[in-house]
Amino acid sequence: MKILKQAVEDEVAAALAGAGVEGELANLLGPATVEEHGDLAVPCHSLAPILKRSPVDIAELITSELAPALSGIAEVSAVSGFVNIKAEPAWLATSLSELLLDERLGVSTENPRVAAVDYSSPNVAKEMHVGHLRSTVIGDAIVRMLIHKGHTVYRENHVGDWGTPFGMLIEHLLDLGEDNAADELGMGDLDGFYKQARAKFNTDEMFVERARNRVVMLQGGDDETLRLWRVLVDESMRYFNEVYSMLGVLLTNDDIMGESNYHHLLPEVVSRLDNLGILEDSDGAKVVYPGGWVNREGEPLPLIIQKADGGYNYATTDLACIIDRVERLGCNDLLYVVGTPQSQHFKMVFEVAKQAGLMDKSHIANHIKFGSVLDSDGKILKSREGEAIKLVDLLNESVVRAEQTIAQRNPSIEGEQRIEIAKAIGIGAVKYADLSTERTKDYIFDWDRMLSFEGNTSPYLQYAYARICSIFRRSKVHTPLRDVSPIIIEHAEEALLARRLVNFSSMVDEALYTYSPHRLCTYLHSVASAFASFYENCPVLSAEDDEIRMSRLALCDLTARTLSTGLSLLGIDCPEQM
């Protein structure tokens, strides 16, 4: 609880100094591990060798010094060698009154940095499948949190739109005829178009020769070939944008930075590395040995910059990206939301970039890795035909299932209203199921669990928000509340909800600093759970007097704003009725 920590840290430092400990505060005062014991804790076990006393004795000593100093702010207790600090209801009430007036709910802005976030990254003429889901929604949540904290963010959708496959694809487009090809691509069957081209490439030697010649023309800048390439790119982008619109992510055409955008920088990468003397020859290929990596034979592992045939590798493009993002965009932070299997690749690329002076100590490069989406059998989620599931099909099915659920739970919601609510619930359920999983882990895709109105799910949080909206519709009180005095916290359920609400800014920071949206999800679920308990035990509209009624409405308003803001940072909508 950051604001409580800020309120007590001077007194804790003084108490530690009084016990004979200096300079240990930063490592000792932190969140309590048991919520029932307190909000913050000072573990005293590491102090035993310094003070030559048992942790239990040290905790009791510090508690006796600290309790009077924190009177009115927090209750202090010693338990099993820990000093536990638990916010007093009066302090919580004051803090909530301040949050009620704060549109940002305590979330501060920071000294702005410039970040490039590389995420989503589909391939032209290939459909987005379930494997693109994690990169897209995790990247989008990180972008939203960075913007909310006041940073400048470049959304970099590093689309695969260049290379040898495009000779094959352009020739297939010509075989079909531009109009027919555009119609086929416009139907959204990008996979079918690609498979047809690949089938001809695998069986027709004349087609292979044409495709190879077309690649040469593409790389040579032939105007007609570039025009045909643009047809493929534009149709693919139209499809991608439809998927992004369904998902409710921030990516637009302006964020497309395909491999073609860096093509002119590839020779520059080779030249810079060569001039620095770190480029070496390996069987005709040009490579860099960053050090620290070996192959199965124990030999130094190279990063291939230019292949023996003169072609470039993925590493070359990634180094070109770094040049562009640092020198053209002026980025401080380079974030790559890419699957775990690419961990070694990015570590080697970052190391070479540092050795080549493409980045210095002022730059931070992070590979934000993530696991896979699995089926119930523990294998990669695929269709019944054994193919990757199209993302658009997954999203459509989720909306259909959500609409069926709404029809059962609230048949009075009909027509366009039901469709819009179903979109919010269905899309939100898919995104939240992904985001609520610790990103480095795999997770099992489970329709029943993700669309459930119970547990740590998006529908559960959305329903909590919709319930609060219903309370205010019946109360005739307008939100947001701004002038409620005083907020009264008398019951345990009010205190639990209050201490979770004041922790919002801390949890946003923690989720962002660790690039872990699941931490924000876990927090929001704890708020919704605390609200459910509060609502069940503390009557709102039928409260015993107007002062209690308005205080509880203030708690409802803060809960709704916290849920709405938190879900918005995750890219999830909150319908007012469900």
C-alpha positions as CSV (number, residue, x, y, z in Angstrom):
1,M,0.0,0.0,0.0
2,K,2.0,2.9,-1.4
3,I,0.2,5.8,0.2
4,L,0.3,4.2,3.7
5,K,4.0,3.5,3.2
6,Q,4.6,7.1,2.3
7,A,2.7,8.2,5.4
8,V,4.6,6.0,7.9
9,E,8.1,5.5,6.4
10,D,9.8,8.3,8.4
11,E,8.4,7.0,11.6
12,V,9.5,3.5,10.8
13,A,13.0,4.8,9.9
14,A,13.1,6.5,13.3
15,A,12.0,3.4,15.2
16,L,14.6,1.3,13.4
17,A,17.3,3.9,14.2
18,G,16.1,3.8,17.8
19,A,16.6,0.1,17.9
20,G,20.2,0.5,16.5
21,V,19.6,-0.2,12.8
22,E,20.5,2.3,10.1
23,G,20.0,2.2,6.4
24,E,17.8,-0.9,6.3
25,L,14.4,0.7,5.7
26,A,14.3,0.3,1.9
27,N,14.8,-3.4,2.2
28,L,12.6,-4.0,5.2
29,L,9.3,-2.1,5.0
30,G,7.1,-3.7,2.4
31,P,3.6,-5.2,1.8
32,A,2.5,-7.6,4.5
33,T,2.4,-11.2,3.4
34,V,-0.8,-12.0,5.4
35,E,-3.6,-9.4,4.7
36,E,-5.3,-10.2,8.0
37,H,-2.2,-9.1,10.0
38,G,-1.7,-5.8,8.3
39,D,-1.1,-3.7,5.2
40,L,2.7,-3.3,5.6
41,A,5.2,-5.3,7.6
42,V,8.8,-5.0,8.8
43,P,10.4,-8.5,8.9
44,C,13.0,-8.5,11.7
45,H,14.7,-11.8,11.1
46,S,17.6,-10.2,9.1
47,L,18.2,-7.9,12.0
48,A,18.9,-10.6,14.5
49,P,22.6,-11.0,13.6
50,I,23.0,-7.2,13.8
51,L,21.3,-6.6,17.1
52,K,22.2,-9.9,18.7
53,R,18.6,-10.5,19.7
54,S,15.8,-12.8,18.5
55,P,13.4,-11.6,15.8
56,V,10.5,-11.8,18.2
57,D,12.3,-9.5,20.7
58,I,13.3,-7.0,18.0
59,A,9.7,-6.9,16.6
60,E,8.3,-6.2,20.0
61,L,11.0,-3.5,20.7
62,I,10.3,-1.7,17.3
63,T,6.5,-2.0,17.9
64,S,6.7,-0.3,21.3
65,E,8.6,2.6,19.7
66,L,6.4,2.8,16.6
67,A,2.9,2.4,18.0
68,P,2.7,5.8,19.7
69,A,4.2,7.5,16.7
70,L,1.5,6.1,14.3
71,S,-1.5,6.7,16.5
72,G,-4.4,7.7,14.3
73,I,-2.7,6.4,11.2
74,A,-2.2,2.7,11.8
75,E,-2.4,0.0,14.3
76,V,1.0,-1.6,15.0
77,S,1.5,-5.2,16.3
78,A,4.3,-7.7,16.6
79,V,3.6,-11.2,15.3
80,S,6.3,-14.0,15.0
81,G,9.1,-11.6,14.4
82,F,7.2,-9.2,12.1
83,V,6.1,-5.7,12.8
84,N,2.7,-5.4,11.2
85,I,1.2,-2.0,10.3
86,K,-2.5,-1.9,9.6
87,A,-4.2,1.3,8.5
88,E,-6.7,2.8,11.0
89,P,-10.3,3.3,9.7
90,A,-10.1,7.0,10.3
91,W,-7.0,7.3,8.1
92,L,-8.6,5.1,5.5
93,A,-11.7,7.4,5.5
94,T,-9.5,10.5,5.0
95,S,-7.6,8.8,2.2
96,L,-10.8,7.8,0.5
97,S,-12.2,11.3,0.7
98,E,-9.1,12.6,-1.1
99,L,-9.4,9.9,-3.8
100,L,-13.0,10.8,-4.3
101,L,-11.8,14.2,-5.5
102,D,-9.0,12.8,-7.7
103,E,-10.0,11.8,-11.2
104,R,-6.8,9.7,-11.4
105,L,-7.6,7.8,-8.2
106,G,-4.1,8.4,-6.9
107,V,-2.2,7.3,-9.9
108,S,0.6,9.8,-10.5
109,T,2.3,10.7,-13.7
110,E,6.0,10.2,-14.0
111,N,9.0,12.0,-15.6
112,P,8.1,11.1,-19.2
113,R,10.2,8.6,-21.2
114,V,9.8,7.6,-24.8
115,A,9.0,4.0,-25.4
116,A,8.6,1.8,-28.5
117,V,6.4,-1.2,-27.8
118,D,6.7,-3.9,-30.5
119,Y,3.7,-6.2,-30.4
120,S,1.0,-8.1,-32.4
121,S,3.2,-8.6,-35.5
122,P,1.1,-10.7,-37.9
123,N,2.3,-11.6,-41.4
124,V,0.8,-10.2,-44.6
125,A,-1.4,-12.7,-46.5
126,K,-1.7,-14.8,-43.4
127,E,-4.6,-14.7,-41.0
128,M,-4.2,-13.8,-37.4
129,H,-4.6,-16.9,-35.3
130,V,-4.9,-17.6,-31.5
131,G,-1.1,-17.4,-31.3
132,H,-1.3,-13.6,-32.0
133,L,-3.8,-13.1,-29.1
134,R,-1.3,-12.9,-26.3
135,S,1.2,-10.5,-28.0
136,T,-1.7,-8.2,-29.0
137,V,-3.6,-8.0,-25.7
138,I,-0.5,-8.0,-23.4
139,G,1.2,-5.3,-25.6
140,D,-2.0,-3.2,-25.7
141,A,-2.4,-3.3,-21.9
142,I,1.3,-2.2,-21.4
143,V,0.8,0.6,-23.9
144,R,-2.3,1.8,-22.1
145,M,-0.6,1.8,-18.7
146,L,2.5,3.6,-20.1
147,I,0.3,6.3,-21.6
148,H,-1.7,6.6,-18.4
149,K,1.5,7.2,-16.4
150,G,2.4,10.1,-18.8
151,H,5.0,8.5,-21.1
152,T,5.2,8.9,-24.9
153,V,4.5,5.6,-26.6
154,Y,5.1,4.5,-30.2
155,R,3.0,1.4,-31.0
156,E,5.2,-0.6,-33.4
157,N,3.3,-3.3,-35.2
158,H,6.2,-5.1,-36.8
159,V,4.3,-6.8,-39.6
160,G,6.0,-9.4,-41.8
161,D,5.6,-7.7,-45.2
162,W,8.8,-8.4,-47.0
163,G,11.0,-11.2,-48.2
164,T,11.1,-14.2,-50.5
165,P,7.4,-15.4,-49.9
166,F,6.2,-12.3,-51.7
167,G,7.5,-13.4,-55.0
168,M,5.2,-16.5,-54.7
169,L,2.3,-14.4,-53.4
170,I,2.5,-11.8,-56.2
171,E,2.6,-14.4,-58.9
172,H,-0.4,-16.2,-57.5
173,L,-2.2,-12.8,-57.4
174,L,-1.4,-12.4,-61.1
175,D,-2.7,-15.9,-61.9
176,L,-6.0,-15.2,-60.2
177,G,-6.3,-11.7,-61.7
178,E,-6.2,-8.6,-59.5
179,D,-9.9,-8.3,-59.1
180,N,-10.5,-11.9,-58.2
181,A,-7.5,-11.9,-55.8
182,A,-8.8,-8.8,-54.1
183,D,-12.2,-10.3,-53.7
184,E,-10.7,-13.5,-52.2
185,L,-8.5,-11.6,-49.8
186,G,-11.4,-9.3,-49.0
187,M,-13.5,-12.3,-47.9
188,G,-10.9,-12.7,-45.1
189,D,-9.6,-16.0,-46.4
190,L,-5.9,-15.0,-46.2
191,D,-4.9,-18.5,-45.2
192,G,-6.6,-20.0,-48.3
193,F,-4.8,-17.5,-50.6
194,Y,-1.4,-18.3,-49.0
195,K,-2.0,-22.1,-49.1
196,Q,-2.9,-22.0,-52.8
197,A,0.3,-20.0,-53.6
198,R,2.4,-22.4,-51.5
199,A,0.9,-25.5,-53.2
200,K,1.8,-24.2,-56.6
201,F,5.3,-23.2,-55.4
202,N,5.8,-26.8,-54.1
203,T,4.7,-28.5,-57.4
204,D,5.2,-26.2,-60.3
205,E,8.8,-25.5,-61.4
206,M,7.7,-22.7,-63.8
207,F,5.8,-21.0,-61.0
208,V,8.9,-21.3,-58.8
209,E,11.1,-19.6,-61.4
210,R,8.5,-16.8,-61.8
211,A,8.4,-16.4,-58.0
212,R,12.1,-16.1,-57.7
213,N,12.4,-13.6,-60.5
214,R,9.6,-11.6,-58.9
215,V,11.6,-11.4,-55.6
216,V,14.5,-9.9,-57.5
217,M,12.2,-7.4,-59.1
218,L,10.6,-6.6,-55.7
219,Q,14.0,-6.1,-54.0
220,G,15.2,-4.1,-57.0
221,G,12.3,-1.6,-56.6
222,D,10.4,-2.4,-59.8
223,D,7.3,-0.1,-59.8
224,E,4.8,-2.6,-61.1
225,T,6.0,-5.2,-58.6
226,L,5.8,-2.8,-55.8
227,R,2.2,-1.8,-56.8
228,L,1.2,-5.5,-56.7
229,W,2.9,-5.9,-53.4
230,R,0.9,-3.0,-52.1
231,V,-2.3,-4.7,-53.1
232,L,-1.4,-7.6,-50.9
233,V,-0.4,-5.4,-48.0
234,D,-3.5,-3.2,-48.2
235,E,-5.9,-6.1,-48.3
236,S,-4.1,-7.7,-45.4
237,M,-4.1,-4.5,-43.3
238,R,-7.8,-4.1,-43.9
239,Y,-8.4,-7.5,-42.4
240,F,-6.0,-6.9,-39.5
241,N,-7.8,-3.7,-38.7
242,E,-11.1,-5.5,-38.5
243,V,-9.6,-7.9,-36.0
244,Y,-8.1,-5.1,-34.0
245,S,-11.5,-3.3,-34.0
246,M,-13.2,-6.5,-32.6
247,L,-10.5,-6.8,-30.0
248,G,-10.7,-3.2,-29.0
249,V,-7.0,-2.5,-29.1
250,L,-5.3,0.7,-29.9
251,L,-3.4,-0.4,-33.1
252,T,-4.2,1.5,-36.3
253,N,-2.7,1.7,-39.8
254,D,-0.4,4.5,-38.4
255,D,1.2,1.9,-36.2
256,I,2.2,-0.5,-39.0
257,M,6.0,-0.7,-39.2
258,G,6.6,-3.7,-41.4
259,E,9.9,-5.3,-42.3
260,S,9.8,-3.2,-45.5
261,N,10.2,0.0,-43.5
262,Y,13.7,-1.2,-42.4
263,H,14.9,-2.6,-45.6
264,H,17.0,0.4,-46.5
265,L,18.8,0.1,-43.1
266,L,19.9,-3.5,-43.5
267,P,23.2,-2.6,-45.4
268,E,23.7,0.1,-42.8
269,V,23.7,-2.5,-40.0
270,V,26.3,-4.5,-41.8
271,S,28.4,-1.4,-42.5
272,R,28.3,-0.2,-38.9
273,L,29.3,-3.6,-37.4
274,D,32.0,-4.0,-40.0
275,N,33.5,-0.6,-39.3
276,L,33.6,-1.4,-35.6
277,G,35.6,-4.6,-36.4
278,I,33.1,-6.9,-34.7
279,L,31.8,-8.6,-37.9
280,E,33.4,-11.9,-38.7
281,D,33.3,-14.4,-41.5
282,S,31.8,-17.9,-40.8
283,D,31.6,-20.1,-43.9
284,G,30.8,-17.1,-46.1
285,A,28.2,-15.6,-43.7
286,K,28.9,-12.4,-41.8
287,V,28.3,-12.9,-38.1
288,V,28.9,-11.4,-34.7
289,Y,30.0,-13.4,-31.6
290,P,28.4,-11.5,-28.7
291,G,29.9,-13.9,-26.1
292,G,28.1,-15.9,-23.5
293,W,26.4,-18.4,-25.8
294,V,27.6,-21.7,-27.1
295,N,26.1,-24.4,-29.3
296,R,25.6,-28.1,-28.5
297,E,29.3,-28.7,-29.3
298,G,30.3,-26.0,-26.8
299,E,31.5,-23.7,-29.6
300,P,30.7,-19.9,-29.5
301,L,27.3,-19.2,-30.9
302,P,27.2,-16.5,-33.6
303,L,24.4,-14.0,-34.4
304,I,24.1,-14.2,-38.2
305,I,23.9,-10.7,-39.7
306,Q,24.2,-11.6,-43.5
307,K,23.8,-15.0,-44.9
308,A,26.4,-16.5,-47.4
309,D,24.0,-15.8,-50.3
310,G,23.8,-12.1,-49.4
311,G,20.4,-12.3,-47.7
312,Y,19.7,-10.8,-44.3
313,N,18.5,-12.5,-41.2
314,Y,15.9,-11.6,-38.5
315,A,18.7,-10.3,-36.3
316,T,19.7,-7.8,-39.0
317,T,16.1,-6.4,-39.1
318,D,15.9,-6.3,-35.3
319,L,19.2,-4.3,-35.2
320,A,17.8,-2.0,-37.9
321,C,14.7,-1.5,-35.8
322,I,16.9,-0.4,-32.8
323,I,18.7,2.1,-35.0
324,D,15.4,3.5,-36.2
325,R,13.7,3.6,-32.8
326,V,16.7,5.2,-31.0
327,E,17.9,7.6,-33.7
328,R,14.7,8.6,-35.5
329,L,12.1,8.3,-32.7
330,G,14.4,9.1,-29.8
331,C,13.2,6.2,-27.7
332,N,14.6,5.5,-24.2
333,D,12.8,2.2,-23.8
334,L,12.5,-0.6,-26.3
335,L,9.9,-3.2,-25.4
336,Y,9.3,-6.4,-27.4
337,V,6.1,-8.4,-26.6
338,V,7.2,-11.7,-28.2
339,G,6.8,-15.3,-27.2
340,T,9.2,-17.0,-24.8
341,P,11.0,-19.1,-27.6
342,Q,12.6,-15.9,-28.8
343,S,14.4,-15.2,-25.5
344,Q,17.9,-16.2,-26.6
345,H,17.5,-14.3,-29.9
346,F,16.6,-11.0,-28.2
347,K,19.4,-11.4,-25.5
348,M,21.9,-11.8,-28.3
349,V,20.5,-8.9,-30.3
350,F,20.5,-6.6,-27.3
351,E,24.1,-7.5,-26.5
352,V,25.3,-6.9,-30.0
353,A,23.4,-3.6,-30.1
354,K,25.2,-2.5,-26.9
355,Q,28.6,-3.6,-28.3
356,A,27.9,-1.7,-31.5
357,G,26.9,1.5,-29.6
358,L,23.4,1.4,-31.0
359,M,22.2,1.6,-27.4
360,D,23.9,3.1,-24.3
361,K,23.2,3.1,-20.6
362,S,20.3,5.5,-21.0
363,H,18.4,2.9,-23.0
364,I,16.4,0.0,-21.6
365,A,15.6,-3.0,-23.8
366,N,13.2,-5.6,-22.5
367,H,11.9,-8.8,-24.1
368,I,8.4,-9.2,-22.5
369,K,8.0,-12.9,-23.1
370,F,4.8,-14.9,-22.8
371,G,3.7,-18.5,-22.8
372,S,1.2,-20.4,-25.1
373,V,-2.5,-20.9,-25.2
374,L,-3.3,-24.5,-24.6
375,D,-6.3,-26.8,-25.2
376,S,-7.7,-29.0,-22.4
377,D,-5.3,-31.7,-23.3
378,G,-2.3,-29.5,-22.5
379,K,-1.3,-29.1,-26.2
380,I,-1.3,-25.9,-28.3
381,L,-4.8,-24.8,-29.0
382,K,-5.9,-25.9,-32.5
383,S,-9.1,-26.4,-34.5
384,R,-10.7,-29.9,-34.9
385,E,-8.8,-30.1,-38.2
386,G,-5.5,-29.7,-36.4
387,E,-4.9,-26.2,-37.7
388,A,-4.3,-22.9,-35.8
389,I,-7.6,-21.4,-34.7
390,K,-8.4,-18.1,-36.5
391,L,-8.5,-15.3,-34.0
392,V,-11.6,-13.8,-35.6
393,D,-13.5,-17.1,-35.3
394,L,-12.5,-17.3,-31.6
395,L,-13.8,-13.8,-30.9
396,N,-17.0,-14.3,-32.8
397,E,-17.8,-17.5,-30.9
398,S,-17.1,-15.8,-27.6
399,V,-19.6,-13.0,-28.5
400,V,-22.2,-15.6,-29.5
401,R,-21.7,-17.5,-26.2
402,A,-22.0,-14.2,-24.2
403,E,-25.2,-13.3,-26.0
404,Q,-26.7,-16.7,-25.1
405,T,-25.7,-16.1,-21.4
406,I,-27.3,-12.7,-21.4
407,A,-30.5,-14.1,-22.8
408,Q,-30.7,-16.6,-20.0
409,R,-29.7,-14.2,-17.2
410,N,-31.6,-11.1,-18.2
411,P,-34.1,-11.7,-21.1
412,S,-35.3,-8.1,-20.7
413,I,-32.2,-6.9,-22.5
414,E,-32.9,-7.3,-26.2
415,G,-32.0,-6.1,-29.7
416,E,-29.0,-3.8,-30.3
417,Q,-28.4,-3.3,-26.6
418,R,-28.0,-7.1,-26.1
419,I,-25.6,-7.3,-29.0
420,E,-23.4,-4.4,-27.6
421,I,-23.3,-5.9,-24.1
422,A,-22.5,-9.3,-25.6
423,K,-19.5,-7.8,-27.4
424,A,-18.2,-6.2,-24.2
425,I,-18.6,-9.4,-22.2
426,G,-17.4,-11.8,-24.9
427,I,-14.4,-9.9,-26.0
428,G,-13.6,-8.9,-22.5
429,A,-13.7,-12.5,-21.3
430,V,-11.2,-13.6,-23.9
431,K,-8.8,-10.8,-23.2
432,Y,-9.1,-11.1,-19.4
433,A,-8.5,-14.8,-19.4
434,D,-5.3,-14.1,-21.2
435,L,-4.2,-11.1,-19.2
436,S,-5.1,-12.6,-15.8
437,T,-2.6,-15.4,-16.4
438,E,1.0,-14.7,-15.3
439,R,2.3,-13.9,-18.8
440,T,5.4,-16.2,-18.8
441,K,3.1,-19.2,-18.1
442,D,1.0,-21.3,-20.5
443,Y,-2.7,-21.3,-19.8
444,I,-5.6,-23.6,-20.8
445,F,-8.4,-22.0,-22.9
446,D,-11.7,-22.8,-21.1
447,W,-14.9,-21.3,-22.4
448,D,-16.9,-22.1,-19.2
449,R,-14.4,-20.6,-16.9
450,M,-13.7,-17.4,-18.9
451,L,-17.4,-16.6,-19.4
452,S,-18.3,-17.4,-15.8
453,F,-19.9,-14.7,-13.6
454,E,-18.0,-16.2,-10.7
455,G,-14.3,-16.2,-9.9
456,N,-11.4,-14.1,-11.3
457,T,-13.1,-13.4,-14.7
458,S,-14.0,-10.4,-16.7
459,P,-17.8,-11.0,-16.5
460,Y,-17.5,-11.1,-12.7
461,L,-15.8,-7.7,-12.6
462,Q,-18.1,-6.2,-15.3
463,Y,-21.1,-7.4,-13.3
464,A,-19.8,-5.8,-10.1
465,Y,-19.6,-2.5,-12.1
466,A,-23.1,-2.9,-13.6
467,R,-24.5,-3.7,-10.1
468,I,-23.1,-0.4,-8.8
469,C,-24.6,1.5,-11.8
470,S,-27.9,-0.1,-10.9
471,I,-27.6,1.2,-7.3
472,F,-27.0,4.7,-8.5
473,R,-29.9,4.6,-11.0
474,R,-32.2,3.6,-8.1
475,S,-30.6,6.2,-5.7
476,K,-31.3,9.2,-8.0
477,V,-27.8,10.4,-6.9
478,H,-25.5,11.5,-9.7
479,T,-22.0,10.3,-10.2
480,P,-19.1,10.9,-9.9
481,L,-19.6,12.0,-6.3
482,R,-17.3,14.9,-5.3
483,D,-18.6,16.3,-2.0
484,V,-19.3,13.6,0.6
485,S,-18.4,14.4,4.1
486,P,-17.5,12.5,6.1
487,I,-16.8,9.0,4.8
488,I,-17.6,6.6,7.7
489,I,-15.9,3.3,8.2
490,E,-17.4,1.3,11.0
491,H,-17.8,-2.3,9.8
492,A,-15.1,-4.8,8.9
493,E,-16.5,-5.1,5.3
494,E,-16.3,-1.3,4.8
495,A,-12.7,-1.4,6.1
496,L,-11.6,-4.2,3.8
497,L,-13.1,-2.5,0.8
498,A,-11.5,0.8,1.8
499,R,-8.0,-0.6,2.2
500,R,-8.2,-2.3,-1.2
501,L,-9.4,0.8,-2.9
502,V,-6.6,3.0,-1.6
503,N,-4.1,0.5,-3.0
504,F,-5.1,1.1,-6.6
505,S,-2.2,3.4,-7.6
506,S,0.3,1.0,-6.1
507,M,-1.0,-1.9,-8.0
508,V,-1.1,0.0,-11.3
509,D,2.6,0.9,-10.8
510,E,3.5,-2.7,-9.8
511,A,1.7,-4.1,-12.9
512,L,3.5,-1.7,-15.2
513,Y,7.0,-1.9,-13.6
514,T,7.0,-5.7,-13.9
515,Y,5.1,-5.7,-17.3
516,S,2.7,-8.0,-15.6
517,P,-1.0,-7.2,-16.3
518,H,-2.1,-10.2,-14.3
519,R,-1.2,-8.3,-11.1
520,L,-3.7,-5.6,-12.0
521,C,-6.3,-8.3,-12.8
522,T,-5.7,-10.0,-9.4
523,Y,-6.1,-6.7,-7.6
524,L,-9.3,-5.8,-9.5
525,H,-10.8,-9.2,-8.6
526,S,-9.9,-8.5,-4.9
527,V,-11.8,-5.2,-5.1
528,A,-14.8,-6.8,-6.7
529,S,-14.8,-9.6,-4.1
530,A,-14.5,-7.1,-1.2
531,F,-17.4,-5.1,-2.7
532,A,-19.6,-8.2,-2.9
533,S,-19.0,-8.8,0.8
534,F,-19.6,-5.1,1.6
535,Y,-22.9,-5.0,-0.4
536,E,-24.2,-8.1,1.3
537,N,-23.4,-6.9,4.8
538,C,-23.7,-3.1,4.6
539,P,-27.1,-1.9,3.2
540,V,-26.6,1.1,0.9
541,L,-29.9,2.5,-0.2
542,S,-31.6,1.3,3.0
543,A,-28.9,2.5,5.3
544,E,-30.0,3.7,8.8
545,D,-29.5,7.4,8.1
546,D,-28.6,9.7,5.2
547,E,-25.0,10.2,6.4
548,I,-24.3,6.5,6.4
549,R,-26.2,6.2,3.1
550,M,-24.0,8.8,1.4
551,S,-20.8,7.4,2.8
552,R,-21.7,4.0,1.4
553,L,-22.6,5.5,-1.9
554,A,-19.2,7.1,-1.9
555,L,-17.6,3.6,-1.4
556,C,-19.7,2.4,-4.3
557,D,-18.7,5.2,-6.5
558,L,-15.0,4.7,-5.8
559,T,-15.4,1.0,-6.4
560,A,-17.0,1.6,-9.8
561,R,-14.4,4.1,-10.8
562,T,-11.6,1.8,-9.8
563,L,-13.0,-1.2,-11.7
564,S,-13.8,0.9,-14.7
565,T,-10.3,2.6,-14.8
566,G,-8.5,-0.7,-14.1
567,L,-10.4,-2.6,-16.8
568,S,-9.9,0.3,-19.2
569,L,-6.1,0.0,-18.7
570,L,-6.5,-3.6,-19.7
571,G,-8.5,-2.6,-22.8
572,I,-11.8,-4.0,-21.5
573,D,-15.2,-2.2,-21.6
574,C,-17.7,-2.0,-18.7
575,P,-21.3,-2.1,-19.7
576,E,-23.7,-0.4,-17.3
577,Q,-26.3,-3.2,-17.6
578,M,-25.8,-6.9,-17.8
